Amino acid sequence: MLHPHSLYHDHLKPEELEFLKKAADFCVAEIAPHAAEWEEKEELPRELFTKAGRAGLMGMLAPQAVGGQGLSMLCFCLVVEEIARHCGAFAMNMAAHNALCVGHPLGFAGEELKKKIFPSVLNGDWMVAWALTEPNAGSDTGGVETTAVPLADGTWELNGHKIYITMGLHSDRMVVMAVTGQDEKGKKEFSAFWINSADIEPVRKVPTSGVRASNTSEFYLKKVRGELVGQRGRGQHAALACLDSGRLGIAAMAIGLGRAAVEIAKERMLARMQFGKRIAEFQALQFRLADCEVELRAAEALLLQPCVMHARGQRFSLEASFAKLYASEAASRAANSALQICGGWGYTRDTAVERMWRDARLCEIGEGSSEVQRLIISRALLKAAEEKYGSAEPGAAKK
Ligand SMILES: Cc1cc2nc3c(=O)[nH]c(=O)nc-3n(C[C@H](O)[C@H](O)[C@H](O)COP(=O)(O)OP(=O)(O)OC[C@H]3O[C@@H](n4cnc5c(N)ncnc54)[C@H](O)[C@@H]3O)c2cc1C
C-alpha cells in the first residue's frame, strides 16, 4: 500500500507514479505472500529475480537506451521503500543491484563491456553482485588485499578473499574491487573488474542476524579472469560514487521497514486488551508511536533532499550520508518501539515485527556504518569551517 501522506509523490512524473503503483502491486502479489517462508528457508527464489527483471525492478536507474527504466533517484527510493515493507532482504538486493551492481558499469565501464552486459543485467537474466569488503577491509576500504595482474591477452587475473557480499554465491556476474599496483605516493591503486561468478570458490553463506533470505556470502578468488570496469586506478573513486546512490537505497529500505513495523504495532494497539482497556489507551505507548511517526517523516524529508539534488545533476554525497545515517537509526528505533508495543507477541516469529527489527539493524552497518557516516559529515563540516575561519582563535577576526 502506498502511504497517502507522502510528500514525495508531487515530485514524480506521471509515468513514475504509474511505475510505483505497479511495483506496489508486484510486492502484494509476488512478495507479501512468501516473505515469511523465504526468511524461514533463508533463500530467495531465482524466479523472483527473473520476474523482478521483467517488471523493470532490476534496471530502475539505467536509461531506456540500454534497456532500463530511466527512473529518477526518488522513484527508485520509493520502490525500494515499498519492497522493504514486505521483505527487507529483497529490498536490500534490489537497492544494491540497481545502485552498485548496475550503477558501477553503467557509470564507469567502456562501451565494449556495456554492449556485452546490457540489457542482461537489467531484465533479470543475470544477477550481479558487487564485491568490495574483505576480512581485513570493511570500513577501511584501503585494507583491500585482493590483487589483479594484467595478462598478455588484455584480461586480468584476480586472487583474493571476499566476505559479506550480497548475493555473491547466487550471482551470475560480479563487479570486484582489487589492488592493481601503487600510485606515485606509494598508496594502493584500486581498480574494478567484471568477472563470471561461476569462477569463484565458495566458502559459505554467512549466517546473518537479519536479511536472512539474502545470500550474504564469503568466497575466494583464485586465478579468476576479469575485465577492467572503467579506467585502471579509478576503482575506489567509482565505488565511492556508486555508494552515494547505494546509501539512498539503504535509507529507503530503512524507512520501509520502520513504517511496516509501526503499522503492525498500530493494529496491535487497537486490538490488544490489558487492564480492561485497549493498550492504545496507554499514554506510554501513544508517545512511542508519536515519536516513531515524527522520526520516520523526518527521515523521509532528509531522503528527499539528495534525490532532488540528483535530479538537478548536483553532487549529493554529504546529503546521502545525512539521509542514510538518520533513516537507518530512526528505522531501528521505530522497529524497536513497534516490537515493544507488541509485547511478547512482538518478540515471537508469529509476527513480522521481529524480522523487520533485525532487518532494520543492517541498515546501520551496510554501505558505510553510522560511525563512518558521522565521520564523513563531521569532516565536511570542519573542512568548511576551516575554509571560513582558518585556525585562528574564535572571535580573533573581530579584534
Ligand atoms: C548483510 C550484509 C550485506 C553486505 N553486502 C555487501 C556487499 O554486497 N558488498 C560489499 O562489498 N560489502 C557488503 N557488506 C559489508 C558492509 O559494507 C560492511 O560490513 C560495512 O562496511 C562495515 O564494515 P565491517 O563489517 O568490516 O566493520 P568494521 O569496519 O570492522 O567496523 C567495526 C566497528 O568499528 C566502527 N569503525 C570502523 N572504523 C571507524 C572509525 N574510523 N571511526 C569510528 N568507528 C569506526 C564501525 O562503525 C563498526 O561499528 C555487507 C554486510 C552485511 C552485514
The ligand as an SDF file (V2000), in Angstrom:
LIG
                    3D

 53 58  0  0  0  0  0  0  0  0999 V2000
   24.0980   -8.2710    5.2660 C   0  0  0  0  0  0  0  0  0  0  0  0
   25.3110   -7.5740    4.7280 C   0  0  0  0  0  0  0  0  0  0  0  0
   25.4200   -7.3700    3.3560 C   0  0  0  0  0  0  0  0  0  0  0  0
   26.5650   -6.7750    2.8260 C   0  0  0  0  0  0  0  0  0  0  0  0
   26.7080   -6.6530    1.4690 N   0  0  0  0  0  0  0  0  0  0  0  0
   27.8840   -6.2190    0.9430 C   0  0  0  0  0  0  0  0  0  0  0  0
   28.1100   -6.2250   -0.4670 C   0  0  0  0  0  0  0  0  0  0  0  0
   27.2280   -6.5940   -1.2580 O   0  0  0  0  0  0  0  0  0  0  0  0
   29.3270   -5.8210   -0.9230 N   0  0  0  0  0  0  0  0  0  0  0  0
   30.3220   -5.4110   -0.1050 C   0  0  0  0  0  0  0  0  0  0  0  0
   31.3920   -5.0720   -0.6020 O   0  0  0  0  0  0  0  0  0  0  0  0
   30.1460   -5.3780    1.2510 N   0  0  0  0  0  0  0  0  0  0  0  0
   28.9500   -5.7760    1.7890 C   0  0  0  0  0  0  0  0  0  0  0  0
   28.7580   -5.7550    3.1510 N   0  0  0  0  0  0  0  0  0  0  0  0
   29.8260   -5.2940    4.0240 C   0  0  0  0  0  0  0  0  0  0  0  0
   29.4900   -3.9590    4.7050 C   0  0  0  0  0  0  0  0  0  0  0  0
   29.5840   -2.9100    3.7940 O   0  0  0  0  0  0  0  0  0  0  0  0
   30.4640   -3.8190    5.8930 C   0  0  0  0  0  0  0  0  0  0  0  0
   30.0530   -4.7780    6.8590 O   0  0  0  0  0  0  0  0  0  0  0  0
   30.4520   -2.4340    6.4890 C   0  0  0  0  0  0  0  0  0  0  0  0
   31.0180   -1.5070    5.6060 O   0  0  0  0  0  0  0  0  0  0  0  0
   31.2280   -2.3720    7.8210 C   0  0  0  0  0  0  0  0  0  0  0  0
   32.4670   -2.9820    7.7060 O   0  0  0  0  0  0  0  0  0  0  0  0
   32.9040   -4.1130    8.7520 P   0  0  0  0  0  0  0  0  0  0  0  0
   31.7770   -5.0630    8.8570 O   0  0  0  0  0  0  0  0  0  0  0  0
   34.2120   -4.6610    8.3310 O   0  0  0  0  0  0  0  0  0  0  0  0
   33.0220   -3.3740   10.1160 O   0  0  0  0  0  0  0  0  0  0  0  0
   34.3720   -2.7190   10.7140 P   0  0  0  0  0  0  0  0  0  0  0  0
   34.9430   -1.8020    9.6980 O   0  0  0  0  0  0  0  0  0  0  0  0
   35.2270   -3.7850   11.2710 O   0  0  0  0  0  0  0  0  0  0  0  0
   33.7770   -1.8370   11.8780 O   0  0  0  0  0  0  0  0  0  0  0  0
   33.5710   -2.3130   13.2090 C   0  0  0  0  0  0  0  0  0  0  0  0
   33.0680   -1.1470   14.0380 C   0  0  0  0  0  0  0  0  0  0  0  0
   34.0560   -0.1140   14.0670 O   0  0  0  0  0  0  0  0  0  0  0  0
   33.5000    1.0960   13.6270 C   0  0  0  0  0  0  0  0  0  0  0  0
   34.5340    1.8710   12.9440 N   0  0  0  0  0  0  0  0  0  0  0  0
   35.3280    1.4780   11.9300 C   0  0  0  0  0  0  0  0  0  0  0  0
   36.1610    2.4640   11.5680 N   0  0  0  0  0  0  0  0  0  0  0  0
   35.8840    3.5180   12.3770 C   0  0  0  0  0  0  0  0  0  0  0  0
   36.4110    4.8410   12.5300 C   0  0  0  0  0  0  0  0  0  0  0  0
   37.3880    5.2910   11.7390 N   0  0  0  0  0  0  0  0  0  0  0  0
   35.8800    5.6330   13.4810 N   0  0  0  0  0  0  0  0  0  0  0  0
   34.8720    5.2060   14.2850 C   0  0  0  0  0  0  0  0  0  0  0  0
   34.3480    3.9590   14.2020 N   0  0  0  0  0  0  0  0  0  0  0  0
   34.8370    3.1340   13.2590 C   0  0  0  0  0  0  0  0  0  0  0  0
   32.3590    0.6870   12.7000 C   0  0  0  0  0  0  0  0  0  0  0  0
   31.4190    1.7070   12.5440 O   0  0  0  0  0  0  0  0  0  0  0  0
   31.8110   -0.5100   13.4540 C   0  0  0  0  0  0  0  0  0  0  0  0
   30.9720   -0.0720   14.4760 O   0  0  0  0  0  0  0  0  0  0  0  0
   27.6050   -6.3300    3.6930 C   0  0  0  0  0  0  0  0  0  0  0  0
   27.4590   -6.5100    5.0820 C   0  0  0  0  0  0  0  0  0  0  0  0
   26.3420   -7.1190    5.5970 C   0  0  0  0  0  0  0  0  0  0  0  0
   26.2570   -7.3370    7.0790 C   0  0  0  0  0  0  0  0  0  0  0  0
  1  2  1  0
  2  3  1  0
  2 52  2  0
  3  4  2  0
  4  5  1  0
  4 50  1  0
  5  6  2  0
  6  7  1  0
  6 13  1  0
  7  8  2  0
  7  9  1  0
  9 10  1  0
 10 11  2  0
 10 12  1  0
 12 13  2  0
 13 14  1  0
 14 15  1  0
 14 50  1  0
 15 16  1  0
 16 17  1  0
 16 18  1  0
 18 19  1  0
 18 20  1  0
 20 21  1  0
 20 22  1  0
 22 23  1  0
 23 24  1  0
 24 25  2  0
 24 26  1  0
 24 27  1  0
 27 28  1  0
 28 29  2  0
 28 30  1  0
 28 31  1  0
 31 32  1  0
 32 33  1  0
 33 34  1  0
 33 48  1  0
 34 35  1  0
 35 36  1  0
 35 46  1  0
 36 37  1  0
 36 45  1  0
 37 38  2  0
 38 39  1  0
 39 40  1  0
 39 45  2  0
 40 41  1  0
 40 42  2  0
 42 43  1  0
 43 44  2  0
 44 45  1  0
 46 47  1  0
 46 48  1  0
 48 49  1  0
 50 51  2  0
 51 52  1  0
 52 53  1  0
M  END
$$$$
